[in-house]
Amino acid sequence: MQRLLLGGTLSIVFIPTISRYLAHHGERGARTVSGILFTLVFGMGILMVIAGQVLAPLIIPLAAPGFAASPGLVALAVQLTRIIFVAMLFLALSVYVTGYLQAHQQFTVPAFAPLVFNVVIIAGTLLLGPTIGIQGLAISWILGTAAQFLVQLPSARRLGLRMLPLDLRHPAVGELVKLAVPAMLGLAVVEINAYVGRFFASLLPPSPGVNPVAVLDYAYEVIQAPVGIFAISIATAIFPLLSRHAAADNTADLRATTSLGLRATVFAIAPVAAIAIVLREPLIQLLFERGQFTVEATRAVAAAMAAYAFGLPAIAIYYVVTRTFYALHDMATPVRVGVFMIALNAVLDYLLMRWLGAPGIALATAIVSTLNVGALLWILRGRFSSLEGRRLARTTVRIGVAAVLSAVAMLGILQILPAGAAFAGAVLRMTIGAAVGGVVYLAVCRLLSVEELRVVRELISARAR
């Protein structure tokens, strides 16, 4: 809900708007707009917190109808939802400040903030979890989001961000509202698809120690980690540049920047997909198999993660493709395409769930994600007349060959190395398997003259100097 109502929508519409104001009205005009919107976001965040307290008993039965069979589970979910909703204010403010810094070409502090977020959550979990249980994890989430906002605030203030009196008649507010509505609908497509998956998963019968909803959540969180590290980082870095090219009506540079973002994302994410598919069980063992997370849970989550991984390149590319549409102030096209995908996702969830269980739902997500990105790329190609298609296809094929050969190498390592004890065996197989797979991937990319490898090497050399 935070991504839908404030965070995601705000980051999508704010950067193009503030980039345009910086270009046409200078720093002073951009600061005025930013201050008004800062006040607006704060007020909306407060309203979200209040709404969460009131609506939590209605949200949970809708989100997971299968929980109704366990009344205690419903009550616990409602309680945790009410606690976590307090974090919505800090999340909204944090995303807003991140967008402000990125619009001013400041990326270091926004990149550091999620690290602070995670450290605070881990520390809070270790301190509060043993004393007050799962509620301690929810409170730690609030503390983490507050820290993520506060660590960015000094940098934003140095760049002139201040709360100004709310002026709903300012032209920028009306412009943002016009952009925000279709952007919100676009994000709703993503959230509805996630909801549909959880809806069907809640109807699956649980096995001992394995809850299908939890299986999908664990698997998707693992898959989203590399997406956040690579794809979202790339999309975030090029979004202000895309917005400036679009504002200047520079189609050639806009096309070239989009192509670069796509190729860089494929290069970074392909070996990760290979690892997630081949080394799925050692990876989940290493991350989670301890305490109440049993061998059966590991197998279930690993299977779902591998199914998601088949669509990992498309899930990652989606962030770059949509940023190009958003830079063009076209929020409607991703929505129109996504609406068709919602229906397809529901059908595939139902059919594949009956055959494969929770991994079937994950596989449906992978298929729909691939079709969705394919349709958006086709539309974008028509709009630009060209999207450097041959260059993109050539790079993708070469990277695909390298990823497949690295997967074969990792399969060989799994055949050679014994499973051993859960944790020690997982460490051994993950370390050696990923190392061998990575070496093979980079070697094949170099042999096939994948130009993105050269770009990465040059960036590393430049940083070293």
N, C-alpha and C positions, 0 to 999 in steps of 0.2 A: 504493500500500500504506500509505503514511503517512496519507493521508486516510481510508482504510478502517479502519485499526487504532487510530490514535491521534488525529491532528489533527482530521479532520472529525467523527468520533464524539464526541470530547471537547468540541468547541465546541458541538455540538448538545445534549448532555445536561448540560453543566456549568452553563450560564447559567440554565436553569430551576431547577436544584437550588440553586445558590447564591442565586438571587433568593428562593426559598422560605425558605431558612435565614436570610437577612437579614430577611425579613418576620416570621418566627415565633420565631427564636432570637437575633436581634440580631447585632451586629458580632462579638462574641466567639465565638458558635457558628459563624458563617460562616468566621472565621479558622481555627478548629480543623479544620473540614472541608477548607478549602483547603490547609492545611499537610500534612495526611495525603495528599491527592490529589496534591500536588506531588511528594512523595516517591515515590508510586506511579508517576506518569508518568515520572519520571527513571529508575526501575528498568526500566520497560517499554521506554523508549527505548534503554537499553543492550542489552537483549535483542534489539531490532529490528536494531541494528547488527550484532550477532553473527550473527543469522539471515541477514542479507543477504550476509555474506561466505560463508556455507556454501551458501546456496540459489541464488546468482546463476547458476551453470551450469545449473540446472534451470529457472529462471524464464525465461530468454531464449528457449530453444527453444519454450516454451509460448506466450510472448507474441508471437513472430514466427516461425512455422514456416518461412516462405518464406526466412528468412535462412540456412537450412541449405545452400542452394545456394552460399553464399559463406562458407566456413569462417573466413576472416579476419575477416569482419563479425561472426560469432558471438563470436569470441574478444575482439574489441574491445568489443562490447556488454557482455560479461561483466565485463571489466576496468573499464569506466566505471560499471557498476551497482554494483560493489563499492566504488568510490570514493564514489559519490553516497550510498550507504546510510549512510555516516558522518553525513551531514547529517540523517538521520531523527531523531536524538536532539535536535538543535537545533530542528528543525521542530516536534516534539512539544512541547518546552518553550515555544517561542515561541507556539504556538497556545493553550497552556494559560494563559500569562501574559496573552495578549490577551483571552481569555474572562474572566479574573479582573478585569482593568481595566474591561471593558465591563459586567460585572455590577455594578460600582461606578460606573457612568455616566461612565467616563473613556474618551473616544474619540480625543482628539488624538494621544496617543503611539502607540496601536495603528494609527492612520491614517498616521503618519509612519514607522513601522517598515518597511513594504514599500518605501518610497522608499530607505531606507538599504540594504535588501536588494539592490535593483536597482543602486544606485551601486557597492556593493562588488563585485557580480558583473561589472559593466562594467569597473571598474578592474582586477579580477583577470584578466579576459579580455585586456585590453590589455597587461598586464604579463607574464602567464604564457603566454598563447597563442602568441606568437612564439617562445618559448624551448622549451616542452615540448609544444606542439601541443594537440590536443583534450583531453588529460588536464588541461591547465591550466584549461579551462572547467569541468570536473568539480570540481576543487579550489576554483575560484572559487565554485561553488555552496555548498560547505561553509562557506567564509568568509562568504558572504552570509547564510546561515541563522543562523550563530553571531552575526553582527552584529544581525540582526533580533531575536534573543532578548535579547541583552545591552543593547540600547538601551531595551527595555521594563522590564528588571528593576529599575532604581532606583525607578521610579514604583510598581511592584507592591510593593516592599519598604516604601515610605513608607505604603502602605495596609495594611501588616501581613502580607504574604505571607512565610512562613518554611517551611522544610522541617521537618516534625515526624515523630516515629517512626511507622512504618507500623502502622496498626491496622485489620486486615482485618475486625474484628468491629464496627466503627463502623456504625451504621445507614445513614449516607450512602453508604458504599461498596457495601453491598448494594443500595441504591436505584439507584445509578448503574449497577451491573451489569445490573439488570433493564431499565433504559432503554437501556443501551449495546448489548445484543444486537440488538433490533429496529432500532435506529438504524444499527448496522453493516450489517445486512442491507439497509437502505434505501440506504446509500451504495454497497454492493456492486452494487446494480442499476445505478447510474450508471457505476461502474468497469467492470462487465461489458459494458455497452453500448459503452463506449470500446474495450475489449479486442476485442469482436466486430468493430468497424470496422477496427481495425488488423489483425486476423486475416485478414479478406477482402482488405484492401489489400496485405498481404504476398504474396498469391497473384496479384496483377495483374502482368503483365509490365512491367518498367521501360522507359522510353524514354530516349534519350541525355540525360544530365544531369537526369533527372526520376525520382525514386523515389516511388511512390504513398504509402508510409507517411509519408515526409517531407512530401509534399504535404498530407496530412490534418493532420499535426502543425502545420505552419506556419499553415495556414488556421484551425485550431481555436484556436491561440494568439492570433491576431489577433482572432477573434470573442470570445474570452474576456476580452480587455482591457476593452472597454466594459462587459461583464457585471460584471467586478470593480470597475470605477470607479463604476458606477451601481447595478446591481441588488444586488450583495453589500453595497455601502455602505448602501443603503436597508434591506435585510433585517437587516443588523447593527445599524443604529441603532434599528429598531423591535422587535428581538427581546427585549431586556430589558423593554420596555414591554408587549409581548404576554404575556410570562411573568408579569408582575405582575398584569395583568388576568385571566389564567387562574387564578392562585393565589387571587385575590379572587373568582373565579366571576362576573366582570363581563362578561357576554356582549355587552352593548350596546357597551361600549368596545372589547372585543376585535374585534367585527365592524367597527366604524368604523375602527380602526387598520389592520386587514387591508385594508379597501377603500382607504384612503388610500395604503398601501404599493403596492397593485396599480396604482392610477391614476398615482402618481408614477413607478413603474417604466416603465409603457407610455409616458408622456409623454417620459421621458428616452431610452428605447431606440429608439423608432420612427424618428427622423431618422437615428440611427446605422445602422439596418438599411438605410435608403434609400441612404445613402452607400456602405455595403459592397456593395450590389447594383449601383448605377450607376457609381460611381467605383472599381470593384474593381481594374482594372489599374493606373491611376495610383497607387493606394494601395500596392499590392504593389511596384510599381517604386520608389516613394519609400522604402519600408521596407527592401527586400532586394536589388534588382537591381544587384549589383556583384560583382566577383570571380567565383566559380564559380556564382553564382546568375544563370542565363541568361534570355533572353527567353522561352524555352520553359517554364522553371520559373515565371516570373512568370505566364504564361497559365494554367498548370495550377493553381497555388495560388489565383489570382484566381477561377477557375471554382469551385473547391471552397469558397472563402470565401463567394462569392455564394450557393451552395447552402445552406451553413450559415445564412446571414443570413435566409433565408425563415423559419427557426425561431427567430431571435434573440429576438423578444418572448417566446415560450414558454420559451426557455432562461432568460431573465432572470426572468420571473414565477415560475418554479419555486422560486427561492430564497425568495421572499416567502410563497408558498403553503405550502411545507413547514415554514417557521418557525412558522406558525400551528398546524399539527398538532403540532410538537414542543413548543410552549408549552403545549398541552393534554396533554402527556405521551402523545400518540398517535403512536408510532413505527411502528406496524404497518400503518396504512392506506397510506402511500406505498410500503411494501414490497409489499403485495398488488397494488396497481395496477401497480407497476414490474415485477413478475415477468411479467405478461402482455406488457408492452412489450419485454422482452428477446427473447421469441420473435418478436414482430412485427418488431423491429429486425433480427434475423438474416435473416428472410425477405426484407425489403425491401432489406437490404444486398446479398444475393445477386442478387436480380432487377435492381435498378437498377445494380449494378456491371457486369453483363453488357451493359447498354445505354449507360451514361454513364461507366463507369470510376470513378475516385476521386470525382469530383463526385456520382456516383450514391449513394455511401456517405454523403457529407455530406448529400445531400437526404433520404436515409432517416432520418438523425438528426434533421433538421428536422421531418419528418412525425411521427415517433414522439414527439419532445419536445412538439409541439403537442397530440397526442392524450392524452399523459400529463397535461399540465397541465389540459386540458379535463376529464378524468375527476376529477382532484383538486378542481377548482373546483366541479364538480357535487356531489361528496360533501360538501364544506365548506358549500355553499349549503343542502343538506338538514339539516346539523347545526345551522346557525345560523337556520334557517327563512328567512333572507334574507341576502344578501351585498351589499346596496345594488345589486342587479343592474341596475336601470334607469339609475341614475347611472353605474355602471361601463360599461354598454353605450353610453350616450350619449357619455361621454368617449372611449371607444375608437373609435367611429365618427368622431367629429370629428378625433381625432388621426390616424386612418387616412387621412382625406381630405387633411389637411395634409401627411402624409408622402408620399402619392402625388403631390400637386402639386409638392412639393419635388423629388421624383425626376424629374418631367417637366422642371422647370427645369434640373436638373443634366444631363439628357440633351441639352438644348438647348445648354448650355455646351460639352459634349464635341463637338458638331457644329460649333461655331464655332471653337474653339481648335485649332490644329494640334498634332500629337503632339510634334514636335520631338525633341531629344535625350532619352534615357531619363530622366535625373535632372531636368534643367531642365524638360523638358516635363511630367514628373510633378508637380513643384512647382507649376508654373503652373496645370495643370488641377485639381489637388487644392485649391489655395488659392482660386482663383476659384469653382470648382464647389461646394466645401463652403460657402463664404461665401454664394453666391447661394442654394443649397439651404437653408441655415440661416435666411436672411432670409425666404424664402418660407414656410418652415415656421412661424416665429414669427408672421409676418403673418397667415397663414391661421388659426392657433390663436387669435389675438386677434380676428379677424373672426368666428370661430365661438364666441367666448366660452368657450374652454377654461379652466376655473377653475384648473387646475394652473399655468398661466402666471402668473396673479395671485399664487398662493402663492409661486412661485419669485421673482417680482419683489419681494414683501414681505420675503422672507428676505434677499435681496441688499440691500435698503434698510436693514433692521435691522442687518446686518453693517456697512454703511457708516457708520451712526450710532454 
